[in-house]
Amino acid sequence: MSEVLAPMEANVYRVEVAVGDTVSPGDVVAVLEAMKMEIPVNAEASGVVTELRVVAGENVAEGAVIAVLADS
């Protein structure tokens, strides 16, 4: 099991995956917005999204868990 973490404090602009989706390394899981810049947050491992811990419009802290992935 692995987690996708927010690299910085930011607003969640949009979530690109849903629970049950399969992701590969490099796939965009969510897009954050900070200082009018969009920051894609990529999966670092392959797996199935088992949990999303953010929604669009929410503010997240640096290191916050965005999604949980189970080994595929």
N, CA, C and O atoms as a Maestro MAE file, in Angstrom:
{
 s_m_m2io_version
 :::
 2.0.0
}

f_m_ct {
 s_m_title
 :::
 protein
 m_atom[288] {
  # First column is atom index #
  i_m_mmod_type
  r_m_x_coord
  r_m_y_coord
  r_m_z_coord
  i_m_residue_number
  s_m_chain_name
  s_m_pdb_residue_name
  s_m_pdb_atom_name
  i_m_atomic_number
  :::
  1 25 0.851 -1.166 0.000 1 A "MET " " N  " 7
  2 3 0.000 0.000 0.000 1 A "MET " " CA " 6
  3 2 0.900 1.233 0.000 1 A "MET " " C  " 6
  4 15 1.935 1.253 0.666 1 A "MET " " O  " 8
  5 25 0.501 2.264 -0.752 2 A "SER " " N  " 7
  6 3 1.265 3.504 -0.784 2 A "SER " " CA " 6
  7 2 0.303 4.687 -0.743 2 A "SER " " C  " 6
  8 15 -0.897 4.547 -0.978 2 A "SER " " O  " 8
  9 25 0.856 5.841 -0.441 3 A "GLU " " N  " 7
  10 3 0.056 7.060 -0.340 3 A "GLU " " CA " 6
  11 2 0.585 8.104 -1.309 3 A "GLU " " C  " 6
  12 15 1.786 8.174 -1.569 3 A "GLU " " O  " 8
  13 25 -0.315 8.906 -1.837 4 A "VAL " " N  " 7
  14 3 0.043 10.046 -2.666 4 A "VAL " " CA " 6
  15 2 -0.087 11.263 -1.771 4 A "VAL " " C  " 6
  16 15 -1.157 11.519 -1.219 4 A "VAL " " O  " 8
  17 25 1.014 12.029 -1.619 5 A "LEU " " N  " 7
  18 3 1.061 13.146 -0.681 5 A "LEU " " CA " 6
  19 2 1.116 14.498 -1.385 5 A "LEU " " C  " 6
  20 15 1.639 14.617 -2.493 5 A "LEU " " O  " 8
  21 25 0.571 15.505 -0.725 6 A "ALA " " N  " 7
  22 3 0.631 16.875 -1.248 6 A "ALA " " CA " 6
  23 2 2.065 17.405 -1.063 6 A "ALA " " C  " 6
  24 15 2.604 17.331 0.041 6 A "ALA " " O  " 8
  25 25 2.679 17.930 -2.114 7 A "PRO " " N  " 7
  26 3 4.049 18.415 -1.999 7 A "PRO " " CA " 6
  27 2 4.163 19.781 -1.320 7 A "PRO " " C  " 6
  28 15 5.257 20.198 -0.941 7 A "PRO " " O  " 8
  29 25 3.043 20.473 -1.167 8 A "MET " " N  " 7
  30 3 3.043 21.806 -0.567 8 A "MET " " CA " 6
  31 2 1.639 22.154 -0.099 8 A "MET " " C  " 6
  32 15 0.672 21.483 -0.459 8 A "MET " " O  " 8
  33 25 1.533 23.190 0.692 9 A "GLU " " N  " 7
  34 3 0.213 23.690 1.070 9 A "GLU " " CA " 6
  35 2 -0.414 24.330 -0.161 9 A "GLU " " C  " 6
  36 15 0.216 25.142 -0.838 9 A "GLU " " O  " 8
  37 25 -1.651 23.961 -0.443 10 A "ALA " " N  " 7
  38 3 -2.303 24.457 -1.657 10 A "ALA " " CA " 6
  39 2 -3.793 24.158 -1.604 10 A "ALA " " C  " 6
  40 15 -4.281 23.488 -0.694 10 A "ALA " " O  " 8
  41 25 -4.493 24.668 -2.591 11 A "ASN " " N  " 7
  42 3 -5.910 24.379 -2.773 11 A "ASN " " CA " 6
  43 2 -6.037 23.228 -3.772 11 A "ASN " " C  " 6
  44 15 -5.324 23.191 -4.774 11 A "ASN " " O  " 8
  45 25 -6.938 22.298 -3.498 12 A "VAL " " N  " 7
  46 3 -7.175 21.200 -4.442 12 A "VAL " " CA " 6
  47 2 -8.018 21.771 -5.586 12 A "VAL " " C  " 6
  48 15 -9.183 22.119 -5.395 12 A "VAL " " O  " 8
  49 25 -7.427 21.861 -6.754 13 A "TYR " " N  " 7
  50 3 -8.109 22.425 -7.916 13 A "TYR " " CA " 6
  51 2 -9.058 21.396 -8.526 13 A "TYR " " C  " 6
  52 15 -10.213 21.702 -8.824 13 A "TYR " " O  " 8
  53 25 -8.554 20.163 -8.709 14 A "ARG " " N  " 7
  54 3 -9.419 19.077 -9.173 14 A "ARG " " CA " 6
  55 2 -8.775 17.733 -8.848 14 A "ARG " " C  " 6
  56 15 -7.558 17.623 -8.704 14 A "ARG " " O  " 8
  57 25 -9.622 16.724 -8.736 15 A "VAL " " N  " 7
  58 3 -9.182 15.353 -8.501 15 A "VAL " " CA " 6
  59 2 -9.369 14.607 -9.816 15 A "VAL " " C  " 6
  60 15 -10.449 14.629 -10.405 15 A "VAL " " O  " 8
  61 25 -8.317 13.953 -10.267 16 A "GLU " " N  " 7
  62 3 -8.319 13.323 -11.598 16 A "GLU " " CA " 6
  63 2 -8.679 11.841 -11.582 16 A "GLU " " C  " 6
  64 15 -8.866 11.250 -12.645 16 A "GLU " " O  " 8
  65 25 -8.780 11.225 -10.402 17 A "VAL " " N  " 7
  66 3 -9.065 9.790 -10.315 17 A "VAL " " CA " 6
  67 2 -10.264 9.556 -9.413 17 A "VAL " " C  " 6
  68 15 -10.720 10.461 -8.713 17 A "VAL " " O  " 8
  69 25 -10.763 8.339 -9.439 18 A "ALA " " N  " 7
  70 3 -11.867 7.933 -8.566 18 A "ALA " " CA " 6
  71 2 -11.461 6.634 -7.872 18 A "ALA " " C  " 6
  72 15 -10.560 5.929 -8.328 18 A "ALA " " O  " 8
  73 25 -12.130 6.332 -6.778 19 A "VAL " " N  " 7
  74 3 -11.885 5.067 -6.087 19 A "VAL " " CA " 6
  75 2 -12.151 3.929 -7.069 19 A "VAL " " C  " 6
  76 15 -13.169 3.914 -7.762 19 A "VAL " " O  " 8
  77 25 -11.228 2.988 -7.117 20 A "GLY " " N  " 7
  78 3 -11.342 1.855 -8.040 20 A "GLY " " CA " 6
  79 2 -10.496 2.006 -9.292 20 A "GLY " " C  " 6
  80 15 -10.251 1.022 -9.990 20 A "GLY " " O  " 8
  81 25 -10.044 3.224 -9.591 21 A "ASP " " N  " 7
  82 3 -9.193 3.441 -10.766 21 A "ASP " " CA " 6
  83 2 -7.816 2.833 -10.540 21 A "ASP " " C  " 6
  84 15 -7.317 2.802 -9.415 21 A "ASP " " O  " 8
  85 25 -7.210 2.350 -11.618 22 A "THR " " N  " 7
  86 3 -5.839 1.858 -11.579 22 A "THR " " CA " 6
  87 2 -4.923 2.955 -12.099 22 A "THR " " C  " 6
  88 15 -5.193 3.558 -13.138 22 A "THR " " O  " 8
  89 25 -3.833 3.213 -11.368 23 A "VAL " " N  " 7
  90 3 -2.873 4.239 -11.782 23 A "VAL " " CA " 6
  91 2 -1.496 3.618 -11.936 23 A "VAL " " C  " 6
  92 15 -1.188 2.589 -11.334 23 A "VAL " " O  " 8
  93 25 -0.682 4.260 -12.747 24 A "SER " " N  " 7
  94 3 0.706 3.867 -12.970 24 A "SER " " CA " 6
  95 2 1.603 5.015 -12.532 24 A "SER " " C  " 6
  96 15 1.139 6.148 -12.404 24 A "SER " " O  " 8
  97 25 2.882 4.736 -12.300 25 A "PRO " " N  " 7
  98 3 3.787 5.827 -11.935 25 A "PRO " " CA " 6
  99 2 3.728 6.949 -12.975 25 A "PRO " " C  " 6
  100 15 3.805 6.706 -14.179 25 A "PRO " " O  " 8
  101 25 3.592 8.175 -12.484 26 A "GLY " " N  " 7
  102 3 3.525 9.331 -13.372 26 A "GLY " " CA " 6
  103 2 2.119 9.792 -13.689 26 A "GLY " " C  " 6
  104 15 1.933 10.914 -14.161 26 A "GLY " " O  " 8
  105 25 1.116 8.950 -13.441 27 A "ASP " " N  " 7
  106 3 -0.274 9.359 -13.698 27 A "ASP " " CA " 6
  107 2 -0.667 10.485 -12.736 27 A "ASP " " C  " 6
  108 15 -0.302 10.461 -11.560 27 A "ASP " " O  " 8
  109 25 -1.404 11.455 -13.240 28 A "VAL " " N  " 7
  110 3 -1.864 12.566 -12.406 28 A "VAL " " CA " 6
  111 2 -3.039 12.105 -11.556 28 A "VAL " " C  " 6
  112 15 -4.044 11.619 -12.074 28 A "VAL " " O  " 8
  113 25 -2.898 12.265 -10.246 29 A "VAL " " N  " 7
  114 3 -3.942 11.882 -9.304 29 A "VAL " " CA " 6
  115 2 -4.817 13.088 -8.972 29 A "VAL " " C  " 6
  116 15 -6.038 12.972 -8.873 29 A "VAL " " O  " 8
  117 25 -4.181 14.245 -8.802 30 A "ALA " " N  " 7
  118 3 -4.912 15.473 -8.493 30 A "ALA " " CA " 6
  119 2 -4.097 16.658 -8.990 30 A "ALA " " C  " 6
  120 15 -2.904 16.539 -9.269 30 A "ALA " " O  " 8
  121 25 -4.756 17.792 -9.095 31 A "VAL " " N  " 7
  122 3 -4.088 19.034 -9.471 31 A "VAL " " CA " 6
  123 2 -4.326 20.025 -8.342 31 A "VAL " " C  " 6
  124 15 -5.464 20.285 -7.951 31 A "VAL " " O  " 8
  125 25 -3.225 20.577 -7.822 32 A "LEU " " N  " 7
  126 3 -3.304 21.585 -6.770 32 A "LEU " " CA " 6
  127 2 -3.114 22.959 -7.386 32 A "LEU " " C  " 6
  128 15 -2.567 23.087 -8.481 32 A "LEU " " O  " 8
  129 25 -3.566 23.985 -6.680 33 A "GLU " " N  " 7
  130 3 -3.392 25.360 -7.145 33 A "GLU " " CA " 6
  131 2 -2.791 26.170 -6.008 33 A "GLU " " C  " 6
  132 15 -3.316 26.192 -4.895 33 A "GLU " " O  " 8
  133 25 -1.683 26.836 -6.306 34 A "ALA " " N  " 7
  134 3 -1.036 27.716 -5.337 34 A "ALA " " CA " 6
  135 2 -0.451 28.891 -6.097 34 A "ALA " " C  " 6
  136 15 0.229 28.707 -7.106 34 A "ALA " " O  " 8
  137 25 -0.708 30.080 -5.623 35 A "MET " " N  " 7
  138 3 -0.204 31.314 -6.244 35 A "MET " " CA " 6
  139 2 -0.538 31.365 -7.737 35 A "MET " " C  " 6
  140 15 0.292 31.755 -8.559 35 A "MET " " O  " 8
  141 25 -1.765 30.963 -8.072 36 A "LYS " " N  " 7
  142 3 -2.292 30.970 -9.439 36 A "LYS " " CA " 6
  143 2 -1.549 30.029 -10.382 36 A "LYS " " C  " 6
  144 15 -1.618 30.178 -11.602 36 A "LYS " " O  " 8
  145 25 -0.841 29.061 -9.808 37 A "MET " " N  " 7
  146 3 -0.154 28.053 -10.612 37 A "MET " " CA " 6
  147 2 -0.794 26.699 -10.346 37 A "MET " " C  " 6
  148 15 -1.154 26.396 -9.208 37 A "MET " " O  " 8
  149 25 -0.938 25.887 -11.381 38 A "GLU " " N  " 7
  150 3 -1.462 24.539 -11.228 38 A "GLU " " CA " 6
  151 2 -0.296 23.570 -11.059 38 A "GLU " " C  " 6
  152 15 0.650 23.574 -11.846 38 A "GLU " " O  " 8
  153 25 -0.379 22.740 -10.016 39 A "ILE " " N  " 7
  154 3 0.674 21.788 -9.709 39 A "ILE " " CA " 6
  155 2 0.101 20.373 -9.782 39 A "ILE " " C  " 6
  156 15 -0.690 19.993 -8.918 39 A "ILE " " O  " 8
  157 25 0.480 19.580 -10.792 40 A "PRO " " N  " 7
  158 3 -0.011 18.202 -10.852 40 A "PRO " " CA " 6
  159 2 0.668 17.358 -9.785 40 A "PRO " " C  " 6
  160 15 1.864 17.504 -9.529 40 A "PRO " " O  " 8
  161 25 -0.107 16.475 -9.166 41 A "VAL " " N  " 7
  162 3 0.431 15.538 -8.183 41 A "VAL " " CA " 6
  163 2 0.325 14.153 -8.806 41 A "VAL " " C  " 6
  164 15 -0.770 13.666 -9.087 41 A "VAL " " O  " 8
  165 25 1.481 13.526 -9.019 42 A "ASN " " N  " 7
  166 3 1.546 12.255 -9.730 42 A "ASN " " CA " 6
  167 2 1.687 11.074 -8.785 42 A "ASN " " C  " 6
  168 15 2.240 11.197 -7.692 42 A "ASN " " O  " 8
  169 25 1.184 9.939 -9.216 43 A "ALA " " N  " 7
  170 3 1.401 8.691 -8.486 43 A "ALA " " CA " 6
  171 2 2.862 8.310 -8.641 43 A "ALA " " C  " 6
  172 15 3.434 8.444 -9.723 43 A "ALA " " O  " 8
  173 25 3.464 7.837 -7.563 44 A "GLU " " N  " 7
  174 3 4.854 7.388 -7.627 44 A "GLU " " CA " 6
  175 2 4.955 5.878 -7.789 44 A "GLU " " C  " 6
  176 15 6.028 5.345 -8.074 44 A "GLU " " O  " 8
  177 25 3.826 5.191 -7.603 45 A "ALA " " N  " 7
  178 3 3.792 3.734 -7.735 45 A "ALA " " CA " 6
  179 2 2.510 3.349 -8.455 45 A "ALA " " C  " 6
  180 15 1.571 4.141 -8.542 45 A "ALA " " O  " 8
  181 25 2.479 2.136 -8.965 46 A "SER " " N  " 7
  182 3 1.242 1.660 -9.584 46 A "SER " " CA " 6
  183 2 0.357 1.058 -8.504 46 A "SER " " C  " 6
  184 15 0.842 0.589 -7.475 46 A "SER " " O  " 8
  185 25 -0.928 1.079 -8.750 47 A "GLY " " N  " 7
  186 3 -1.867 0.503 -7.798 47 A "GLY " " CA " 6
  187 2 -3.290 0.895 -8.116 47 A "GLY " " C  " 6
  188 15 -3.567 1.566 -9.110 47 A "GLY " " O  " 8
  189 25 -4.187 0.461 -7.248 48 A "VAL " " N  " 7
  190 3 -5.607 0.763 -7.377 48 A "VAL " " CA " 6
  191 2 -5.963 1.778 -6.290 48 A "VAL " " C  " 6
  192 15 -5.602 1.603 -5.126 48 A "VAL " " O  " 8
  193 25 -6.663 2.827 -6.673 49 A "VAL " " N  " 7
  194 3 -7.076 3.850 -5.712 49 A "VAL " " CA " 6
  195 2 -8.129 3.242 -4.786 49 A "VAL " " C  " 6
  196 15 -9.211 2.859 -5.231 49 A "VAL " " O  " 8
  197 25 -7.801 3.157 -3.494 50 A "THR " " N  " 7
  198 3 -8.736 2.585 -2.525 50 A "THR " " CA " 6
  199 2 -9.403 3.656 -1.680 50 A "THR " " C  " 6
  200 15 -10.451 3.422 -1.078 50 A "THR " " O  " 8
  201 25 -8.785 4.842 -1.636 51 A "GLU " " N  " 7
  202 3 -9.333 5.910 -0.803 51 A "GLU " " CA " 6
  203 2 -8.877 7.264 -1.328 51 A "GLU " " C  " 6
  204 15 -7.705 7.448 -1.657 51 A "GLU " " O  " 8
  205 25 -9.801 8.203 -1.405 52 A "LEU " " N  " 7
  206 3 -9.485 9.596 -1.708 52 A "LEU " " CA " 6
  207 2 -9.755 10.393 -0.437 52 A "LEU " " C  " 6
  208 15 -10.826 10.281 0.160 52 A "LEU " " O  " 8
  209 25 -8.783 11.195 -0.028 53 A "ARG " " N  " 7
  210 3 -8.932 11.941 1.218 53 A "ARG " " CA " 6
  211 2 -9.108 13.434 1.001 53 A "ARG " " C  " 6
  212 15 -9.082 14.206 1.959 53 A "ARG " " O  " 8
  213 25 -9.287 13.851 -0.248 54 A "VAL " " N  " 7
  214 3 -9.496 15.267 -0.557 54 A "VAL " " CA " 6
  215 2 -10.645 15.417 -1.550 54 A "VAL " " C  " 6
  216 15 -11.030 14.469 -2.234 54 A "VAL " " O  " 8
  217 25 -11.176 16.626 -1.608 55 A "VAL " " N  " 7
  218 3 -12.175 16.988 -2.617 55 A "VAL " " CA " 6
  219 2 -11.768 18.327 -3.209 55 A "VAL " " C  " 6
  220 15 -11.036 19.093 -2.583 55 A "VAL " " O  " 8
  221 25 -12.236 18.604 -4.402 56 A "ALA " " N  " 7
  222 3 -11.930 19.881 -5.054 56 A "ALA " " CA " 6
  223 2 -12.424 21.029 -4.188 56 A "ALA " " C  " 6
  224 15 -13.515 20.978 -3.621 56 A "ALA " " O  " 8
  225 25 -11.601 22.064 -4.098 57 A "GLY " " N  " 7
  226 3 -11.941 23.242 -3.320 57 A "GLY " " CA " 6
  227 2 -11.381 23.231 -1.909 57 A "GLY " " C  " 6
  228 15 -11.381 24.256 -1.226 57 A "GLY " " O  " 8
  229 25 -10.910 22.087 -1.478 58 A "GLU " " N  " 7
  230 3 -10.359 21.930 -0.130 58 A "GLU " " CA " 6
  231 2 -8.916 22.429 -0.086 58 A "GLU " " C  " 6
  232 15 -8.185 22.315 -1.070 58 A "GLU " " O  " 8
  233 25 -8.514 22.976 1.046 59 A "ASN " " N  " 7
  234 3 -7.126 23.372 1.258 59 A "ASN " " CA " 6
  235 2 -6.398 22.213 1.929 59 A "ASN " " C  " 6
  236 15 -6.920 21.610 2.867 59 A "ASN " " O  " 8
  237 25 -5.191 21.899 1.451 60 A "VAL " " N  " 7
  238 3 -4.405 20.817 2.043 60 A "VAL " " CA " 6
  239 2 -3.063 21.351 2.524 60 A "VAL " " C  " 6
  240 15 -2.515 22.298 1.958 60 A "VAL " " O  " 8
  241 25 -2.545 20.730 3.572 61 A "ALA " " N  " 7
  242 3 -1.236 21.086 4.100 61 A "ALA " " CA " 6
  243 2 -0.165 20.276 3.379 61 A "ALA " " C  " 6
  244 15 -0.456 19.246 2.772 61 A "ALA " " O  " 8
  245 25 1.064 20.746 3.450 62 A "GLU " " N  " 7
  246 3 2.186 19.994 2.893 62 A "GLU " " CA " 6
  247 2 2.252 18.638 3.583 62 A "GLU " " C  " 6
  248 15 2.195 18.562 4.811 62 A "GLU " " O  " 8
  249 25 2.370 17.578 2.807 63 A "GLY " " N  " 7
  250 3 2.472 16.234 3.347 63 A "GLY " " CA " 6
  251 2 1.128 15.550 3.608 63 A "GLY " " C  " 6
  252 15 1.090 14.397 4.039 63 A "GLY " " O  " 8
  253 25 0.028 16.257 3.347 64 A "ALA " " N  " 7
  254 3 -1.293 15.661 3.553 64 A "ALA " " CA " 6
  255 2 -1.511 14.532 2.547 64 A "ALA " " C  " 6
  256 15 -1.055 14.601 1.406 64 A "ALA " " O  " 8
  257 25 -2.214 13.497 2.993 65 A "VAL " " N  " 7
  258 3 -2.501 12.357 2.114 65 A "VAL " " CA " 6
  259 2 -3.640 12.744 1.158 65 A "VAL " " C  " 6
  260 15 -4.720 13.150 1.588 65 A "VAL " " O  " 8
  261 25 -3.377 12.610 -0.124 66 A "ILE " " N  " 7
  262 3 -4.393 12.898 -1.145 66 A "ILE " " CA " 6
  263 2 -5.151 11.619 -1.495 66 A "ILE " " C  " 6
  264 15 -6.377 11.618 -1.602 66 A "ILE " " O  " 8
  265 25 -4.396 10.531 -1.672 67 A "ALA " " N  " 7
  266 3 -5.022 9.257 -2.043 67 A "ALA " " CA " 6
  267 2 -4.217 8.101 -1.481 67 A "ALA " " C  " 6
  268 15 -3.019 8.221 -1.223 67 A "ALA " " O  " 8
  269 25 -4.896 6.985 -1.298 68 A "VAL " " N  " 7
  270 3 -4.253 5.747 -0.844 68 A "VAL " " CA " 6
  271 2 -4.359 4.738 -1.981 68 A "VAL " " C  " 6
  272 15 -5.427 4.554 -2.565 68 A "VAL " " O  " 8
  273 25 -3.239 4.088 -2.288 69 A "LEU " " N  " 7
  274 3 -3.201 3.106 -3.366 69 A "LEU " " CA " 6
  275 2 -2.887 1.723 -2.808 69 A "LEU " " C  " 6
  276 15 -2.013 1.576 -1.954 69 A "LEU " " O  " 8
  277 25 -3.593 0.723 -3.286 70 A "ALA " " N  " 7
  278 3 -3.297 -0.675 -2.946 70 A "ALA " " CA " 6
  279 2 -2.537 -1.276 -4.118 70 A "ALA " " C  " 6
  280 15 -2.757 -0.900 -5.269 70 A "ALA " " O  " 8
  281 25 -1.651 -2.201 -3.822 71 A "ASP " " N  " 7
  282 3 -0.903 -2.875 -4.885 71 A "ASP " " CA " 6
  283 2 -1.872 -3.550 -5.848 71 A "ASP " " C  " 6
  284 15 -2.854 -4.175 -5.446 71 A "ASP " " O  " 8
  285 25 -1.558 -3.401 -7.143 72 A "SER " " N  " 7
  286 3 -2.446 -3.998 -8.142 72 A "SER " " CA " 6
  287 2 -1.967 -5.368 -8.546 72 A "SER " " C  " 6
  288 15 -2.595 -6.020 -9.381 72 A "SER " " O  " 8
  :::
 }
 m_bond[287] {
  # First column is bond index #
  i_m_from
  i_m_to
  i_m_order
  :::
  1 1 2 1
  2 2 3 1
  3 3 4 2
  4 3 5 1
  5 5 6 1
  6 6 7 1
  7 7 8 2
  8 7 9 1
  9 9 10 1
  10 10 11 1
  11 11 12 2
  12 11 13 1
  13 13 14 1
  14 14 15 1
  15 15 16 2
  16 15 17 1
  17 17 18 1
  18 18 19 1
  19 19 20 2
  20 19 21 1
  21 21 22 1
  22 22 23 1
  23 23 24 2
  24 23 25 1
  25 25 26 1
  26 26 27 1
  27 27 28 2
  28 27 29 1
  29 29 30 1
  30 30 31 1
  31 31 32 2
  32 31 33 1
  33 33 34 1
  34 34 35 1
  35 35 36 2
  36 35 37 1
  37 37 38 1
  38 38 39 1
  39 39 40 2
  40 39 41 1
  41 41 42 1
  42 42 43 1
  43 43 44 2
  44 43 45 1
  45 45 46 1
  46 46 47 1
  47 47 48 2
  48 47 49 1
  49 49 50 1
  50 50 51 1
  51 51 52 2
  52 51 53 1
  53 53 54 1
  54 54 55 1
  55 55 56 2
  56 55 57 1
  57 57 58 1
  58 58 59 1
  59 59 60 2
  60 59 61 1
  61 61 62 1
  62 62 63 1
  63 63 64 2
  64 63 65 1
  65 65 66 1
  66 66 67 1
  67 67 68 2
  68 67 69 1
  69 69 70 1
  70 70 71 1
  71 71 72 2
  72 71 73 1
  73 73 74 1
  74 74 75 1
  75 75 76 2
  76 75 77 1
  77 77 78 1
  78 78 79 1
  79 79 80 2
  80 79 81 1
  81 81 82 1
  82 82 83 1
  83 83 84 2
  84 83 85 1
  85 85 86 1
  86 86 87 1
  87 87 88 2
  88 87 89 1
  89 89 90 1
  90 90 91 1
  91 91 92 2
  92 91 93 1
  93 93 94 1
  94 94 95 1
  95 95 96 2
  96 95 97 1
  97 97 98 1
  98 98 99 1
  99 99 100 2
  100 99 101 1
  101 101 102 1
  102 102 103 1
  103 103 104 2
  104 103 105 1
  105 105 106 1
  106 106 107 1
  107 107 108 2
  108 107 109 1
  109 109 110 1
  110 110 111 1
  111 111 112 2
  112 111 113 1
  113 113 114 1
  114 114 115 1
  115 115 116 2
  116 115 117 1
  117 117 118 1
  118 118 119 1
  119 119 120 2
  120 119 121 1
  121 121 122 1
  122 122 123 1
  123 123 124 2
  124 123 125 1
  125 125 126 1
  126 126 127 1
  127 127 128 2
  128 127 129 1
  129 129 130 1
  130 130 131 1
  131 131 132 2
  132 131 133 1
  133 133 134 1
  134 134 135 1
  135 135 136 2
  136 135 137 1
  137 137 138 1
  138 138 139 1
  139 139 140 2
  140 139 141 1
  141 141 142 1
  142 142 143 1
  143 143 144 2
  144 143 145 1
  145 145 146 1
  146 146 147 1
  147 147 148 2
  148 147 149 1
  149 149 150 1
  150 150 151 1
  151 151 152 2
  152 151 153 1
  153 153 154 1
  154 154 155 1
  155 155 156 2
  156 155 157 1
  157 157 158 1
  158 158 159 1
  159 159 160 2
  160 159 161 1
  161 161 162 1
  162 162 163 1
  163 163 164 2
  164 163 165 1
  165 165 166 1
  166 166 167 1
  167 167 168 2
  168 167 169 1
  169 169 170 1
  170 170 171 1
  171 171 172 2
  172 171 173 1
  173 173 174 1
  174 174 175 1
  175 175 176 2
  176 175 177 1
  177 177 178 1
  178 178 179 1
  179 179 180 2
  180 179 181 1
  181 181 182 1
  182 182 183 1
  183 183 184 2
  184 183 185 1
  185 185 186 1
  186 186 187 1
  187 187 188 2
  188 187 189 1
  189 189 190 1
  190 190 191 1
  191 191 192 2
  192 191 193 1
  193 193 194 1
  194 194 195 1
  195 195 196 2
  196 195 197 1
  197 197 198 1
  198 198 199 1
  199 199 200 2
  200 199 201 1
  201 201 202 1
  202 202 203 1
  203 203 204 2
  204 203 205 1
  205 205 206 1
  206 206 207 1
  207 207 208 2
  208 207 209 1
  209 209 210 1
  210 210 211 1
  211 211 212 2
  212 211 213 1
  213 213 214 1
  214 214 215 1
  215 215 216 2
  216 215 217 1
  217 217 218 1
  218 218 219 1
  219 219 220 2
  220 219 221 1
  221 221 222 1
  222 222 223 1
  223 223 224 2
  224 223 225 1
  225 225 226 1
  226 226 227 1
  227 227 228 2
  228 227 229 1
  229 229 230 1
  230 230 231 1
  231 231 232 2
  232 231 233 1
  233 233 234 1
  234 234 235 1
  235 235 236 2
  236 235 237 1
  237 237 238 1
  238 238 239 1
  239 239 240 2
  240 239 241 1
  241 241 242 1
  242 242 243 1
  243 243 244 2
  244 243 245 1
  245 245 246 1
  246 246 247 1
  247 247 248 2
  248 247 249 1
  249 249 250 1
  250 250 251 1
  251 251 252 2
  252 251 253 1
  253 253 254 1
  254 254 255 1
  255 255 256 2
  256 255 257 1
  257 257 258 1
  258 258 259 1
  259 259 260 2
  260 259 261 1
  261 261 262 1
  262 262 263 1
  263 263 264 2
  264 263 265 1
  265 265 266 1
  266 266 267 1
  267 267 268 2
  268 267 269 1
  269 269 270 1
  270 270 271 1
  271 271 272 2
  272 271 273 1
  273 273 274 1
  274 274 275 1
  275 275 276 2
  276 275 277 1
  277 277 278 1
  278 278 279 1
  279 279 280 2
  280 279 281 1
  281 281 282 1
  282 282 283 1
  283 283 284 2
  284 283 285 1
  285 285 286 1
  286 286 287 1
  287 287 288 2
  :::
 }
}
